[in-house]
Every structure is written in C-alpha cells, then in structure tokens.
C-alpha cells in the first residue's frame, strides 16, 4: 500500500539529506527528553480495504459443523489445537467444538485467534494464518445459530495448502534438559550455546520443537561468531545450571547474525530460494528460551531444527532497527500516565548494509513489551511515496512473530525505513507482577521496561 506526502527536505542532495535527518533525529530526541513532548506521528495504515470488507452472515444460510466449520478448523486451528500439541485444549470433534463454541465465537470477534497481529490492509504475507472476512462470517453465523452439527456426509476434506513448515531437517540441535524457575514475575530467560558440527554452512530455514510446550513462551536463535564464543561460554561456565540466566543481556551485530524466532503457532519455514545466513567456522548457535511458568512447570529440552546449504546465491542480513540514543539513559522515556506515547525513527540502511546499493526486504518484525498498543514499519521513499511493510493495529506482547513478505520490497539509496511505536502507560495497561497489576511508572529502554525495535531481513538483489 502506498501513500504520497510532499516533504521539503526531499529536494536536498542525498548526503545532505542524510546529515539533516540525523541532526533532526538528535534534536528531536533531545527535545523529547527535556520537554516531554511526543514525536509527530507520520504514518497510520488503514484498516478498511477491499480485501477486508465484512461479509453479511445472513447470506450464508444454515451453517453446520461438518460442512462448514470442520474443514475451516482443520485448516486454521489444527496447527495448534490437536491432542498433544501446544494449545491448552484440542478442537478435533464436534463435541469438543460445541462445548467451546462461545469461546470460539469470542476469539474470532476479538481477532485474538488465530494469532495474527499484522493489519489486513498493509500488504500480503507468506503463510498468512488470519481468517478471511468470509471465514469470520462462517464462524460467527455458526455460533449465532447455536453451533449445529449437521450431516457428517456433508464433510469434504479441505484442500492441502502450502502453509509453512520446514521442508527438510538437515541439522537438529537439542538443548540441555533444564527445569526453569521464575526469575521475574512468572518468567525466566535462559540461554544455551549449541555446537554446530559441520560449520561453515548457511542456514536456509529453521524451526523449534519445544520440549515442554507448557512452559516455552518463545525462542530466539542467533549465530555467535568465533571471536565471541569464549565470552558466552564463560557465562555458561559461571552459572551452576545448564546454560545461563540471560535476562537483561543484549546481542549486537558484532556477536553474530540473528536467525529467527519461534512462538506458539509458528510451524517453521524455508527462507526464499537462494538465501541463507552464514554460520562461519568456529561459530556456535545461541538458543534463548523465554519460559513462562504461569500455565505449568517441569523440565524442558527444546530442539532447534535447520535446513542448511554449503553455498547460497545471496547472504541474508537480519538487522535490528532502533534509534541508538533510545538505549542510553532515559532517551526513550515514556512518562507514567501517558495514554498514547509515541516514538519514531528513520534510517537509510542502503548506506551501510547495502554498501550504497539497493536492498530487498524479505521479512519484518516489530518488538515492544506489555504496554505497546500499535506500531508500523514503512518505507518512506525518496520520491515522496510511502509503502507499508507492517502495521500492527492492536499489539499483543504474547503473540509476536516474524512476517515474511509475499513479494520482497526494494529499498533504493535515499529511501528511509521508518519505525513508529505507540504505548499506553496508564494504570489500566500494566502487566501482572506477583499476582497484582503493577502501578504505572516512568519507562525507558530495558528488558524489564520497554522497547521499540524492528527486525528486518534483507539481502542485495
């Protein structure tokens, strides 16, 4: 989706424009820190578009489980809601679905299930698990009609779809057995180093199989380059248990490359053809596991799975994208009681990652914490056009994921990646700590505070 907006500084030479932009960013941040003023909002993607037009439920007639709902559930819900899978309950039979039909209806009305946070009017993504307007209408009509079963003879198995998944597993690395304990609230962040026996190689796809789905909240995978292995090995050796407590510890691009993240509902995937992330000789992989003990406990030994290649056509760069001054002191201060705090940042990655040449964007992710409400990542083009990469109209910390673009977007020299984050830091929007809702306090950058980061997968065309 594109919009147009004239900007006077677009007429400046590229180098002058970049310098001006950097100066304006610093001046704006200083003003924010001193006066508490909010940054100007540049972009808001629409939520109404042709592909999101609601369907009139009355046009559907009678909706039954076997003819209408069962194929839909098998396609959209079974990746999680099957016996023994990661969801807390299965939806495999009519009896189970009928018992749960009020909850199913509520989840669809509130767009909380299936978990897909990307707004519908930004751009198409690979392996989109969200419900179409017609599918939503079917669910709502079935619930409204009392969840009838219908005739089993009306059932037709759904067509097989290409809905993600790792095409093959060339390398499986199992983490050590570890029993997590709550370190902050009901959570613990634990890191494990994994040996890579056949490096150098290129990762061309990944997945994670949690050992204990009741406690594994999400998993991040990163390459640790040879020069930093000893540092992280020392953290492991100095901790009494397997791995180490890595709460509050960050990774920089110097440590190595990000591979990707797993969260419930993610089925694994292959990178686009010809792309890969290099794992150099002597490197190790870091598996950071966020444990949440609010729904159970017990030991875990999760396994990271990869498809690999000896060579690839193009090497991928996964870039973390934030204003560098946000990480310093209270440079990203979000005042207690602010209902809609906003921070923005823009940068041209072609000047560094692209070596002054174009870059293709293949995947995007936006990361905030519990107080985040909505966010957007946009290409602000040199010619004044704006192209939406990701818009999250209702951010949910528990359902973060990476969105792979159906078709790559191309960044040209002079184009800016523009990131915008919103937070609600009032008392009504605080996380639960120690069984009680926390009181609003000033927030700034921190693992236990707030963040605003975009992760962007890029490669040269």
Buried (B, 14 or more C-beta within 10 A) or exposed (E): BEBEEEEEEBEBEBEEBBEEBEEEBEEBBEEBBEEEEBBEEBBBBBEEEEEBEEBEBEEBEEBBBBBBBBBBBBBBBBBBBBEEEBBEEBBBEBEBBBBBBEEBBEBBEEBBBBBBBBBBBBBEBBBBBBBBEEBBBBBBBBBEBEBBBBEEEEBEEBEEEEBBBBEEBBBEBBBBEBEBEBBEBBBBBBBBBBEBEEBEBBBBBBBBBBBBBBBBBBBBBBBBBEEBBEEBBEBBEEBEEBBBBBBEEEBEEEBBBBBBBBBBBBBBBBBBEEBBBBBBEEBBBBBBBBBBBEEEBEEBBBBBBBBBBEEBEBEBBBBBBBBEBBBEEEBBBBEEEBEEBBBBBBBBBBBEBBEEEBBBBBBBBBBBBBBBBBBBBBBBBBEEEBBBBBBBBEBBEEBBBBBBBEEBBBBBBBBBBBBBBBBBBBEEBBEEEEEEEEEBEEBBBEBEBBBBBBBBBBBBE
